[in-house]
Amino acid sequence: MTVRTTKRSAGLLVFRHTGEGLEVLLGHMGGPLWAKKEAEAWTVPKGEYDPDEPAWEAARREFQEELGLAPPDGEAVPLGEVTQKNGKIVTAWAVEGDLDPEAVTPGTFTMEWPPRSGRVREFPELDRVAWFALGRARELIITAQAAFLDRLAEHSG
């Protein structure tokens, strides 16, 4: 019998207050499977972690790995967990900060592409990073992660 463990990810939703209102920093998932998608192709910078690593530490580590920038040091607002369509459980915190998307140097991953070609290629974890008002972010973010936006709005209300 195979014991299937649920994959878990942890991430940081960076936000800022502007004259236009609350904005959040999202990343567009990299690689060929996401290249032509916009809706449900943006995510909180996050990554998987092992059960023995504290989720908060994983969130900060993954932020650094995915964006190549140190995570902001502001107060961490717990946003709880969501379960994505693929079954992965994502835990997130919101942290206020004002990062420049142009300063991002994304981490990379490798995969065989095209499929069954025998060629392994490297792709950025996140191929774009941008600030979005909450309404636009809701249109773009992975469906389950929209709950993080709602929770942040409640906290910032």
C-alpha positions as CSV (number, residue, x, y, z in Angstrom):
1,M,0.0,0.0,0.0
2,T,1.3,3.4,-1.0
3,V,0.9,6.3,1.5
4,R,0.2,9.4,-0.4
5,T,1.3,12.5,1.4
6,T,-0.4,15.8,0.5
7,K,2.0,18.4,-1.0
8,R,2.2,21.6,1.0
9,S,3.4,25.0,-0.1
10,A,4.0,28.2,1.8
11,G,4.2,31.7,0.5
12,L,4.2,35.4,1.1
13,L,1.7,37.8,-0.4
14,V,3.4,41.2,-0.5
15,F,1.1,44.2,-0.4
16,R,1.3,48.0,-0.5
17,H,-1.0,50.9,-0.1
18,T,-1.1,53.4,-3.0
19,G,-3.2,56.4,-4.0
20,E,-5.3,53.9,-6.0
21,G,-5.8,51.6,-3.0
22,L,-4.4,48.2,-2.0
23,E,-2.1,46.4,-4.4
24,V,-0.6,42.9,-4.2
25,L,2.6,41.5,-5.8
26,L,1.9,38.3,-7.9
27,G,4.1,36.1,-10.1
28,H,3.1,34.6,-13.4
29,M,4.1,30.9,-13.4
30,G,7.0,30.1,-15.7
31,G,7.5,27.4,-18.3
32,P,5.8,26.4,-21.5
33,L,2.6,25.1,-19.9
34,W,1.7,28.6,-18.6
35,A,3.2,30.8,-21.4
36,K,-0.1,31.6,-23.2
37,K,-2.3,31.8,-20.1
38,E,-3.2,34.8,-18.0
39,A,-6.3,33.9,-15.9
40,E,-5.4,31.4,-13.1
41,A,-1.7,31.6,-14.1
42,W,-0.6,34.1,-11.5
43,T,0.3,33.1,-7.9
44,V,1.5,34.1,-4.6
45,P,5.3,33.5,-4.6
46,K,5.5,30.2,-2.8
47,G,7.0,26.8,-2.8
48,E,6.8,23.3,-1.4
49,Y,8.4,22.4,1.9
50,D,9.0,19.3,4.0
51,P,6.8,18.5,7.0
52,D,9.7,19.1,9.4
53,E,10.3,22.7,8.2
54,P,8.1,25.4,9.8
55,A,5.8,26.9,7.2
56,W,6.8,30.5,8.0
57,E,10.5,29.7,7.4
58,A,9.6,27.9,4.2
59,A,7.5,30.9,3.0
60,R,10.5,33.3,3.5
61,R,13.0,30.8,1.9
62,E,10.7,30.2,-1.1
63,F,10.2,33.9,-1.6
64,Q,13.9,34.4,-1.8
65,E,14.4,31.4,-4.1
66,E,11.5,32.4,-6.5
67,L,12.2,36.1,-6.7
68,G,15.9,36.4,-5.9
69,L,15.1,39.1,-3.4
70,A,15.0,39.1,0.4
71,P,11.4,39.0,1.7
72,P,10.1,42.2,3.4
73,D,10.6,42.4,7.1
74,G,7.2,43.8,7.9
75,E,4.6,42.4,10.3
76,A,3.3,39.0,9.0
77,V,-0.4,38.7,8.7
78,P,-1.5,35.1,8.7
79,L,-3.9,34.4,5.8
80,G,-4.5,30.7,6.6
81,E,-4.6,27.8,4.2
82,V,-6.4,27.0,0.9
83,T,-6.5,23.7,-1.0
84,Q,-5.9,24.1,-4.7
85,K,-7.6,22.0,-7.4
86,N,-4.5,19.7,-7.6
87,G,-4.9,18.9,-3.8
88,K,-1.9,21.0,-2.8
89,I,-2.4,22.8,0.5
90,V,-1.0,26.4,0.4
91,T,-0.4,28.4,3.6
92,A,0.3,32.2,3.2
93,W,1.1,35.3,5.1
94,A,0.7,38.9,3.9
95,V,3.6,41.2,4.5
96,E,3.7,44.9,3.6
97,G,6.5,45.9,1.3
98,D,7.3,47.8,-1.9
99,L,9.5,45.7,-4.2
100,D,10.5,46.6,-7.7
101,P,9.4,43.9,-10.1
102,E,12.3,44.8,-12.4
103,A,14.7,43.8,-9.6
104,V,13.5,40.2,-9.6
105,T,15.9,37.5,-10.7
106,P,13.7,34.4,-10.7
107,G,14.8,30.9,-9.7
108,T,14.6,28.2,-12.3
109,F,13.5,24.6,-12.8
110,T,14.2,22.0,-15.4
111,M,11.8,19.8,-17.3
112,E,11.8,17.7,-20.5
113,W,10.4,20.0,-23.3
114,P,8.9,19.2,-25.7
115,P,7.4,16.2,-24.0
116,R,9.1,12.9,-24.8
117,S,11.8,14.7,-26.8
118,G,14.6,13.7,-24.4
119,R,15.6,17.4,-24.3
120,V,15.8,18.9,-20.8
121,R,15.4,22.7,-20.7
122,E,15.5,25.3,-17.9
123,F,12.7,27.7,-17.3
124,P,12.1,30.5,-14.7
125,E,9.9,29.6,-11.7
126,L,8.1,32.9,-12.3
127,D,8.5,34.6,-15.7
128,R,6.9,37.9,-14.7
129,V,6.1,39.6,-11.5
130,A,3.8,42.6,-11.2
131,W,1.6,44.7,-8.9
132,F,-2.1,44.4,-9.2
133,A,-5.1,46.1,-7.6
134,L,-7.2,43.5,-5.8
135,G,-10.0,43.4,-8.4
136,R,-7.5,42.6,-11.2
137,A,-5.6,40.2,-9.0
138,R,-8.8,38.2,-8.4
139,E,-9.2,37.8,-12.2
140,L,-5.6,36.4,-12.6
141,I,-4.7,34.5,-9.5
142,I,-5.2,30.7,-9.1
143,T,-8.8,30.3,-8.1
144,A,-8.2,28.8,-4.6
145,Q,-5.7,31.6,-3.8
146,A,-8.3,34.3,-4.3
147,A,-9.3,33.6,-0.7
148,F,-5.9,35.1,0.4
149,L,-6.9,38.3,-1.4
150,D,-10.3,38.4,0.5
151,R,-8.6,37.7,3.8
152,L,-6.0,40.5,3.2
153,A,-8.9,42.9,2.2
154,E,-10.7,42.1,5.5
155,H,-7.5,42.6,7.5
156,S,-6.8,45.9,5.7
157,G,-10.4,47.1,5.7
